[in-house]
């Protein structure tokens, strides 16, 4: 358990490497508890074009229930090269540059996450950190570019010290809906949770094999 805690950086006020984000235009994130400086993330840019703020609804952990696998190993073994190549045809970077960008973003040693009701287990090899979480609202992240996104926050109410105190899901959806993949931000400090922009490990259902994950990514 100590190894997991040290590696994940679950210390107070330090963002854990489970956090999901990217980098783009600077902006402001605000909710009923105040505002913080923030940068729009690649993980959240789709939300603004597909939804209205008035339509945002609370969501339960059941939207992310199940067993999930990190996609980082697939990037590192070359499985996701077709995905990087497709991005290069539509974006402003080469496939190699996209690979480097996603390597920094996807990087994590938490290879599996199991969400069952309010109970969540974080796996790093044979080491496991587990805790029970309760809903703690959501944050609307507003950017100077005019875009915005939503992070659904859950607070640890009991469990292992190595499990993060707060987690936030971002999956391009603003209403109750079963997720097909997600980006997870985590920290022992709620405010710090919202500032993470550099590391965004991404999780897909554990039932998918390498081919299935590639197909899912190419479809987005």
C-alpha positions as CSV (number, residue, x, y, z in Angstrom):
1,X,0.0,0.0,0.0
2,X,2.9,2.4,0.8
3,X,4.4,1.7,-2.7
4,X,1.1,2.6,-4.3
5,X,0.7,5.8,-2.3
6,X,4.2,7.0,-3.0
7,X,4.0,6.2,-6.8
8,X,0.6,7.8,-7.3
9,X,1.4,10.9,-5.4
10,X,-1.7,10.7,-3.2
11,X,-0.2,13.3,-0.8
12,X,-2.2,16.3,0.4
13,X,-2.5,19.1,-2.1
14,X,-0.7,17.2,-4.8
15,X,-2.5,16.0,-7.9
16,X,-2.3,12.3,-8.4
17,X,-1.1,10.8,-11.7
18,X,-4.6,9.5,-12.4
19,X,-5.5,13.1,-13.4
20,X,-6.7,13.7,-16.9
21,X,-6.1,16.8,-18.9
22,X,-4.4,18.4,-21.9
23,X,-3.4,21.9,-22.7
24,X,-5.0,24.7,-24.8
25,X,-6.4,28.2,-24.1
26,X,-6.2,29.7,-20.6
27,X,-9.5,30.5,-18.8
28,X,-11.4,30.5,-15.5
29,X,-13.1,27.7,-13.7
30,X,-15.8,28.7,-11.2
31,X,-18.7,27.3,-9.1
32,X,-20.5,28.1,-5.9
33,X,-17.2,27.7,-4.0
34,X,-15.3,30.3,-6.0
35,X,-13.0,30.4,-9.0
36,X,-9.6,29.2,-10.0
37,X,-7.3,29.8,-12.9
38,X,-7.4,27.0,-15.4
39,X,-6.5,25.8,-18.8
40,X,-8.9,24.2,-21.2
41,X,-8.1,20.5,-21.5
42,X,-8.2,18.3,-24.6
43,X,-10.4,15.9,-22.7
44,X,-13.1,18.5,-22.2
45,X,-13.3,20.5,-25.5
46,X,-16.2,18.5,-27.0
47,X,-18.6,19.2,-24.1
48,X,-19.3,22.9,-25.0
49,X,-20.4,22.2,-28.5
50,X,-22.7,19.3,-27.6
51,X,-24.6,20.7,-24.6
52,X,-26.0,23.7,-22.8
53,X,-25.1,24.7,-19.3
54,X,-28.8,24.8,-18.3
55,X,-29.0,21.1,-19.2
56,X,-26.3,20.0,-16.8
57,X,-27.5,17.4,-14.3
58,X,-26.0,15.6,-11.3
59,X,-24.6,12.2,-12.0
60,X,-24.1,9.1,-9.9
61,X,-21.1,6.8,-9.7
62,X,-23.2,4.2,-11.5
63,X,-22.5,6.1,-14.7
64,X,-18.9,4.8,-14.4
65,X,-19.5,1.5,-12.8
66,X,-17.5,-1.5,-13.9
67,X,-13.9,-2.6,-14.4
68,X,-11.7,-0.3,-16.5
69,X,-8.3,-0.5,-18.0
70,X,-5.7,2.1,-18.7
71,X,-4.9,2.8,-22.4
72,X,-1.3,3.9,-21.6
73,X,0.2,0.4,-22.2
74,X,-1.4,0.3,-25.6
75,X,0.2,3.6,-26.6
76,X,3.6,2.4,-25.4
77,X,3.5,-0.9,-27.3
78,X,2.5,0.7,-30.6
79,X,-1.1,-0.5,-30.6
80,X,-2.5,3.1,-30.9
81,X,-0.3,4.1,-33.8
82,X,-3.3,4.1,-36.2
83,X,-5.1,6.5,-33.8
84,X,-2.0,8.9,-33.8
85,X,-1.8,8.7,-37.6
86,X,-5.5,9.7,-38.0
87,X,-5.0,12.6,-35.6
88,X,-2.1,13.8,-37.7
89,X,-4.3,13.9,-40.8
90,X,-6.7,16.3,-39.1
91,X,-4.6,18.2,-36.6
92,X,-1.5,20.5,-36.5
93,X,1.0,17.9,-35.3
94,X,2.8,14.9,-36.8
95,X,1.9,11.4,-35.6
96,X,5.1,11.3,-33.6
97,X,4.3,14.6,-32.0
98,X,0.8,13.4,-31.1
99,X,2.3,10.3,-29.7
100,X,4.6,12.3,-27.4
101,X,1.7,14.5,-26.3
102,X,-0.5,11.5,-25.4
103,X,2.4,9.7,-23.8
104,X,2.6,12.5,-21.2
105,X,-1.2,12.6,-20.9
106,X,-1.9,8.9,-20.6
107,X,1.0,8.1,-18.4
108,X,0.0,6.1,-15.3
109,X,1.0,3.0,-13.4
110,X,-2.6,2.4,-12.3
111,X,-3.5,-0.2,-14.8
112,X,-7.0,-1.0,-13.6
113,X,-9.9,0.7,-11.8
114,X,-12.9,-1.2,-10.4
115,X,-16.0,0.8,-9.5
116,X,-18.8,-1.1,-7.7
117,X,-21.5,1.1,-6.2
118,X,-19.7,3.7,-4.1
119,X,-16.7,1.5,-3.6
120,X,-13.7,2.0,-5.9
121,X,-10.4,0.0,-6.1
122,X,-7.3,1.4,-7.8
123,X,-4.9,-1.3,-9.0
124,X,-1.2,-0.9,-9.6
125,X,0.0,-4.4,-10.4
126,X,-0.7,-6.4,-7.2
127,X,-1.1,-3.4,-5.0
128,X,-4.6,-2.1,-4.4
129,X,-5.9,1.1,-2.8
130,X,-9.6,1.2,-2.1
131,X,-12.2,3.6,-0.7
132,X,-15.8,4.5,-0.6
133,X,-16.9,7.8,-2.3
134,X,-19.9,10.1,-2.2
135,X,-21.0,12.7,-4.7
136,X,-19.6,16.2,-4.1
137,X,-21.2,18.2,-6.9
138,X,-19.8,19.2,-10.2
139,X,-17.6,22.1,-11.5
140,X,-18.3,24.0,-14.7
141,X,-15.0,25.0,-16.2
142,X,-15.3,28.2,-18.3
143,X,-12.5,29.2,-20.7
144,X,-11.4,32.4,-22.3
145,X,-11.9,30.7,-25.7
146,X,-15.6,30.6,-24.9
147,X,-15.6,26.8,-24.4
148,X,-16.5,25.1,-21.2
149,X,-16.5,21.6,-19.6
150,X,-17.9,19.8,-16.6
151,X,-16.1,17.7,-14.0
152,X,-18.2,15.5,-11.7
153,X,-16.6,15.3,-8.3
154,X,-16.7,12.6,-5.6
155,X,-15.3,12.8,-2.1
156,X,-13.7,9.9,-0.1
157,X,-15.8,9.2,3.0
158,X,-13.7,6.2,4.2
159,X,-11.0,3.9,3.0
160,X,-7.3,3.4,2.5
161,X,-5.0,6.4,3.0
162,X,-3.5,5.6,-0.4
163,X,-6.8,6.2,-2.2
164,X,-7.3,9.9,-3.3
165,X,-9.4,12.2,-1.2
166,X,-11.2,13.5,-4.2
167,X,-11.8,12.3,-7.8
168,X,-13.5,13.9,-10.7
169,X,-14.8,12.3,-13.9
170,X,-14.8,14.0,-17.3
171,X,-16.3,12.1,-20.3
172,X,-17.9,14.8,-22.5
173,X,-21.3,14.2,-21.0
174,X,-23.3,16.5,-18.8
175,X,-26.4,14.4,-18.0
176,X,-26.8,10.9,-16.5
177,X,-25.5,8.4,-19.0
178,X,-23.5,5.3,-18.8
179,X,-19.9,6.2,-19.8
180,X,-18.0,4.3,-22.5
181,X,-14.6,5.8,-21.4
182,X,-13.5,8.6,-19.1
183,X,-10.8,10.9,-17.9
184,X,-10.2,10.9,-14.1
185,X,-8.8,13.8,-12.1
186,X,-7.7,13.1,-8.5
187,X,-6.1,14.8,-5.6
188,X,-6.3,15.0,-1.8
189,X,-7.3,18.7,-2.2
190,X,-10.5,19.7,-4.0
191,X,-9.1,22.9,-5.5
192,X,-5.9,21.2,-6.7
193,X,-8.2,18.6,-8.3
194,X,-9.4,21.2,-10.8
195,X,-6.1,22.6,-11.7
196,X,-4.5,19.5,-13.2
197,X,-3.8,19.9,-16.9
198,X,-0.8,17.9,-17.8
199,X,-1.5,14.3,-17.0
200,X,-4.8,12.6,-18.1
201,X,-4.8,8.8,-17.9
202,X,-7.7,7.5,-19.9
203,X,-9.7,4.4,-19.1
204,X,-11.8,2.1,-21.3
205,X,-13.8,-1.0,-20.3
206,X,-11.6,-3.9,-19.3
207,X,-13.7,-6.2,-21.6
208,X,-12.2,-4.5,-24.7
209,X,-9.1,-6.0,-26.3
210,X,-6.5,-4.0,-28.1
211,X,-8.4,-4.0,-31.4
212,X,-11.6,-3.0,-29.7
213,X,-9.9,0.0,-28.1
214,X,-8.4,1.2,-31.4
215,X,-11.8,0.9,-33.1
216,X,-13.5,2.9,-30.3
217,X,-10.8,5.7,-30.5
218,X,-11.0,5.9,-34.3
219,X,-14.7,6.3,-34.1
220,X,-14.4,9.4,-32.0
